[in-house]
Amino acid sequence: MRNPGKSTLPISNTHVREHIPVLAAEIVHWLDVQPGKTYLDATFGFGGHTGLILDAGGRVIALDRDEEAVRVGQEQFALAISSGSLELVHNRFDCLETVVGKRHIAGVLFDLGMSTMQLSSDRGFSFGDESLDMRMDASLGVTAADLVNGLGRRELVKLLETLGEEPFAAKIAEAIVVRRKEKPLTHAHELARLIENTVGRRGRIHPATRVFQALRMAVNDERGQLTRALPQAVSVLGSGGRLAVISFHSLEDRIVKHFGKEQHIQGALMELTTTPIRPSEEEVQTNPSSRSAKMRVFARTLGI
């Protein structure tokens, strides 16, 4: 039996690097993957979860808004694509209803975390010497640098408090405004260093983490996309179909939780996980980036 914590990606002779998808065994179990049935991976990324579904005999329609992720995925999963078991589409997940059309979907998965590819994409998602960009889709017009250098102090405070839940939002916003008068902030390491010098460092988590989260979510309209996509996911599921959402911070989890409650009241969804599924201690040790993951799973209760 293969290790359920790692994707073997058996659809290509080579792949860029070993990728460990979050909650791998749990995804296959809770989506109830059945051979021959079709599943939608709304956040393809590096293809880890898609590989697991294919391993279990499922067919996959996969979406990603990142053109580079789709390009690499087309190479890595060439055999699955050519055999017809995988359809890989460059599109946002709030367009999933259009992509799926009238096809019957047995399960939908959203993994809302950053992909390994994006973290090493030189687009400012990490704290290195990278352009302060943070666009998951290169066609988007506004970058993180545009926000950092263009928003007023009050707007910056609101953004950091709302999307980053940053307790030092006012202090950091003031430091940004003062710094950009001398020279615009254009690289991720410049902003990270400014924040660290402003609020200090406590514990293992970098003090710029919440700020980078807020900027990334604003640039990519992550909350808006999720809010628009969830009803579409329900609409493409057949009766008994599963919806699984992995979130990595409270803002996303709150949206999913409230959506599930509303859909339950309407008689469309039943939550199968009374409390969110969390990674095991073993998984966190193997894959530290999984430590904040929470998965909620729902079942479609009405036919369509």
N, C-alpha and C positions, 0 to 999 in steps of 0.2 A: 504494500500500500504506500502511495506517495505521501510525502509530508504535506498535510493540508494547510500549513502556514506559509507555503511558498508556491508561487505559480510556476509550473514547469514550462509553460508556453510551448506546447508541443507542435505548433503550427509553423515553425520556421527552423532552418538549420542553425541560425545564429541570432542572437539578440544583443543589444548594446550592453546590458548589465543585468545582474540578478535583481529582480524586483520583488519586494515582499508586500503584497496587498494587505490592507488592514482588515481584520476580522474575516480572514479567508474562509475557514471552515464554517463559521457562522453564516456567512453569506449564502453558501451553497445549501446549507440546512434550511435557513429561514425563507429563502426564495423558493424552496422545494423544487429545485431544478430537476426537470424530467427530460429524458432523451427525446429529441425531435420537436420539443416545444420552443417557442421564440421568446427571448428576453431582451429587454432594452437596457443597455448600459449607458445612462445619460451623461456619464462623466468618464470617458474612456481613459484619459491620461496616458499612463504607460502600459495599459492593457492588462494589468494584473487580474482584475475581477473578470474581465472578458475571457481571459485564458482559463480561469477556473470553471466558468459556465460551459465553455467549449469542452473542457476536459470531462465534464459530467454528461456530455452528450447533447447539451442544449444548442440552439441556434441563437445568434446574437445580432441585434441592430445596435451599433455603438455610435455615440455622438461625441464630438469635442469641438469647442470653439477655437482651440489653438491649432492653427494650420500645421505647425511643426510636429505636434503630437500625431496628427493624422498622417503626415508624410512618413514619419518613422514607423507608425503602426501599420501602414500599408506594406512596408518592407518586412517587418517582423512577422506579420500575420498573412503573408502572401498566399500560403497554401489554403488557409481557412477562407480567405476572400475568393480565391479561384474556385474552391469547391462549393461556394454558395452558402456555407454555414455562418459566414460573417459578412455583414454589410457595415462598412465604416464610413461615416458621413461627417464632413466638416460643417458644423452648424451649432448654434446655441441650444441649450436644453429647453429654453422656453419656446422653441419651435418644434418640439418633439411630436406634437399632434400632426403637424404637416408632414413630417418625415415618415411617421408610422402609417398614416393613411387609414385604410380599412383593415389592416392586418391584425390578427388576434395576438395579443401580448399576454404571456403568462406571468410575467414579473417585470418590475421596473426597479432599477437601482440608481440611487444618487450617492456618490462619494464626494462630499463637499470639501475635502481636504486638498491641499496643494499637492500636485504630482511631483515625483522625483525629477522629471524632466524640466518642469517649470522652475524648481529651486536651483537648477544648474543651467538656466537658460540665459544668464547674463542680462536679465531684464529688471534687476533690482528687487527680487523677491526675498533675497537673503541680504546679509549686512556687509557684503564684500565690495570690491572696487568695480561696481556695475552701474550702468545708467539707471537713474531713478525713473523707471518706466512703469512697470507693473501691469501692463496690458496683457491679458491672456489672449486677446484677439488683436492682432496688429492693425486691423482696420479701424479700431476705436480712435477717436480724435484726441481725447484728453489723457495725459500721462500723470503719474504721481508728482513729477517735477512741476507740472502745470499747477496742480493743486497747492503744493507746498509753497511755491513762489507767487501764486496769484490770489489765493484766498485772503480775505482780511482776518485780523486776529480773532474777532468774534466767530467768524465762520469756521476758522480752524478749531477753535475750542469746541464748537458744537459738533463738528465732524469727529473729533477725537473722543468726545464724551459719548456720542450716540453709537458710533460704529466700532470704537475701540474700548469703550468702557474704561477709559484711561483716567485714573484719579489725579494725575498731575497735568491734565489737559491745558489749563490756563498757563502754567509755568512753561510748559514745552512750547505752546503757541507763541508766547512772548519771546522766547529764545529764538524761535525760527524767524520771527519778524525782524528782530535785531540783526541776526546773522545775514539774512538775505539783502539787507540794505548795503552791506559791504560787498557781497558777491552771491549770486543765486546758488541755491543748492541743486546740484545736477547729478550727484552720485549717491548710491545707497550708503556707502561707508561714511560719507560726510554727515548725512542725517543721523545715522546710528551713533556716531561719535558725539555729535552735538547733544543728543538726548541723554547719552550716558554721562556727559560732563554736566548736564543741567540737573538731573535728578539722582545721579549716583547709581551704584549697582548693588542689588541685594539678591542673594541667592543665585541659582543656576540660570534662571530665565533672564534673557537680555532685556534691559529696560525699554528698548525700542520695539519690542514685540507687538504691543498693543497698537502703537502708532502705525507700524507697517501693516497690521491687519486692517486698520481703519482706512488707510489710503488704498490698499488693494481692493477692499470691498466697495469703496466709492468709485474708483476707476472702472471697475468691471460690473457695477450695479448688481452685486451678488444677491442682496436681499430682494431686490425687485425681480430678478430672474427666477429666484426660487419661488417667490409668491405667485408668479405667473405660471411656472412650470408644474407645480403640484396638482392643480385642478386638471391640467392636461394629462398628467400621469394617470389619474383616476379614470379619466374618460377613455383611455386606450386599453384599460384592463378589462378582461372578461370576468364573469362571476367567479369568485374564489381566487382571482389573481392576487399576487403579492406586491406590495410597495415597500421597499426598504430604503431608508435614508440614514446615511452616516454623516453626522455633523461633528465639528471640532470646537465650537464655542457656543456660549449660551444664546447668542442672538439667533443663530441658525436653528438651534434645538427648540427655542421658544416658538419660532415660526412653524416648525413641523408639528410640535405638540399641539398648538392651538388649531392648526389646520385639521389634524386628526380628530380633535374633539368636535369641531364643527361638522366634519363629514360623518362622524358617528351619530350626531344628533339628527342629521338629514337621512340617516339610514344607508349611506353609501360605503362607509368603511368601518371595520372593527379592528382595534389595535390588538395585536397578538402579543406584544411585549409590554407587560404591565409596568415594568421599569426598563429603562434603556439598557441594551446589551453593551457591556464594556469589555475591552481586551483583557485577557488573562495576564497574570503577573509574568508568566513565561513569554507571552507575546511582547509585552512592554520591554522586557529585557532584551529580546531579540530585535525588536523594532521600536526604539524609543519614541519615534514620531507618532506612534499609535496611542500614546498615553492619555490623550484627551478625547479620544473618539467615543461617540455615543451612537448607537444604532436603534432606531425605532422601526418596527415592522407592522404593516397593516394588511388586511385582507379585504378585497372588494366583496361587498355583500349583495350588490344588485346586479342583475344582468344588464347588458347594453345592446 
